[in-house]
Amino acid sequence: MKNREESKASRQMNRLLTFFNGIKAFIKKVNVKMEGKYSPSLLALAVTAITALVVSSILFLPGGLGVAGDGSTDDIMRSAGIYYKDKEPDRIYNNYFVKTYSTVASGNDVPGKTVNSQVFLIRLAKGLDQVLTRDNDFDIRFLGFLYLLLYLPAVYLIVRQVCQRVRQFSEGVIIAAAGLFIFSDIGYVTYFNSFYPEAIWFITMLYVAGASMSFQTERNAHWDFYSLLLFLVSGVILVGSRRQCAVIGFILAVYVIRLIFVRKSFLWGVSCVAAAFLLSIFSILNIFLFPSDFTETSKFHAMTRGVLFGSSNPAQTLEEFGIDPSYELLTDASAYDYIPFVKAGDDSLYHGFMDQYTTSDVAVYYLRHPGSLLGMLDVSIRAGMDIRRSSCGNYEITAGLPKKARSLFWSGWSTFKMTSAPRTIGYLILLIGAVFFLFYKGYSIRPPKDRRNTIFLDLLMMVLGVLLSQSLVVIIHSGDAEMVQRMFLVGISLDIMTYCVFAELQHRIKVV
């Protein structure tokens, strides 16, 4: 009996080996046939075409999807001259995607005061709508269409540049398919039909990464200048979208300075310095001219849902800030709780509690307690893994679906990250280790002729800088209370790093 079972297991193993050997032989045959015909451009073009079809079906076909508003973008809307037609909160906030708005203010509508790069794009979409429809309504799908036009070249660019790292057709197909799987996920593209900044963050980050990757090969000078200009424009739009993004300009400026060594040309060096200077100036202007994205409620949460949340001894921690230890009762308190323990705007909180610390004090505390900071970073990575707003639905109310219903169509990547991917800072540490292991070889301050690894390592360190800067900004200003709304840049940064590491790993270990 035992011998029969062993024989059966052996036959099954042989069948499995035969199956895999057959696949391997088929892949080898395909690679031989495609020898000399491999084209990263054609693969990227195919991915872009499929992406256009998928995203168009999500956004524009009858029953098109979007992301329900949560009230945080109301001032952005009004600043672009767009207003709700329906004033019922249950219909316009969180539960259902709203497709049609009014361009005429009612008696209760107050004009917005926000000026940023996103408002400019919304106004452009509004103008396109008015030219074509000549009515007093705004269909948000015009904004989605504008975002789509900007998005497709970004997908083409990043997939093409990563595919250029390999020379075999089978490897290129896997890399291209991974790019399609990750960057066309419904969790990303439904933001196109919304007033959230995520859409502009997503598109500009893809351009920044793709433009950076394009320096991996030597080419004509004008192409390098085009890439530098694309990097600069995308960076300015990204930095100019929210004050939260101000520090990103300095990170991008450091990367541009590194590009000086790409070409031995005085004009090129001057251009890089000028680009870095402009990015830094825009960051400084952002800091001084843009209103803060954080409120007094955020400051309250920075202590209760940040400093105290991560402290093993809240009473002692409060004493470090000169606050009466009795306030330790506020540990974990949130103004967003269904029945809040105390309201953030309560005057009793200001005297003796909130007047005892500033954002700078919170930052210094984390410098003195790196363990607490590490714990909060772990929370931020977990929040960044969810690129979809769980509290906001994708469907219009006319679809007849439950409140906050979310579509599962084309959601493979976002679902995988929520259910199966490691959602801890350990994953980030592993990712960083993989980046250095895979791209350190041949790294040089002055890149030699083969500068691919130097460019990719610098790029991924820049993306890591964006990730960490956004985590720290949110942690210091609001603890973990607003991470669901503010961790998108952490999520897209993780995905860009993951994509590059996956592509290089499957090339190194010869998966196909």
Buried (B, 14 or more C-beta within 10 A) or exposed (E): EEEEEEEEEEEEEEEEEEEEEEEEEEBEEBBEEBEEEBBBEBBBBBBBEBBBEBBBEBBBEEEBBBBBBBEBBBBBBBBBBBBBBBEEEEBBBBBBBBBEBBBEEEEEBEEBEBEBBBBBBBBBBBEBBBEEEEEEBBBBBBBBBBBBEBBBBBBBBBBBBBBBBBEBBBBBBBBBBBBBBBBBBBBBBBBBBBBBBBBBBBBBBBBBBBBBBBBBBEEEEEEBBEBBEBBBBBBBBBBBBBBBBBBBBBBBBBBBBBBBBBBEEEEBBEBBBEBBEBBBEBBEBBEEEBEEBBBEBBBBBBBBBBBBBBBEEBBEBBEBBEBEEEBBEBBBBBBEEEEEEBEBEEEEBEEEBBEBBEBEBBBBBBEEBEEBBEBBBBBBBBBBBBBBBEEBBBBBBEBEBEEBBBBEEBBBBBBBBBEEBBBBBEBBEEBBEBBEEBBEEEBEEEBEEEBBBBBBBBBBBBBBBBBBBBBBBBBBBBBBBBBBBBBBBBBBBBBBBBBBBBBBEBBEEEEB
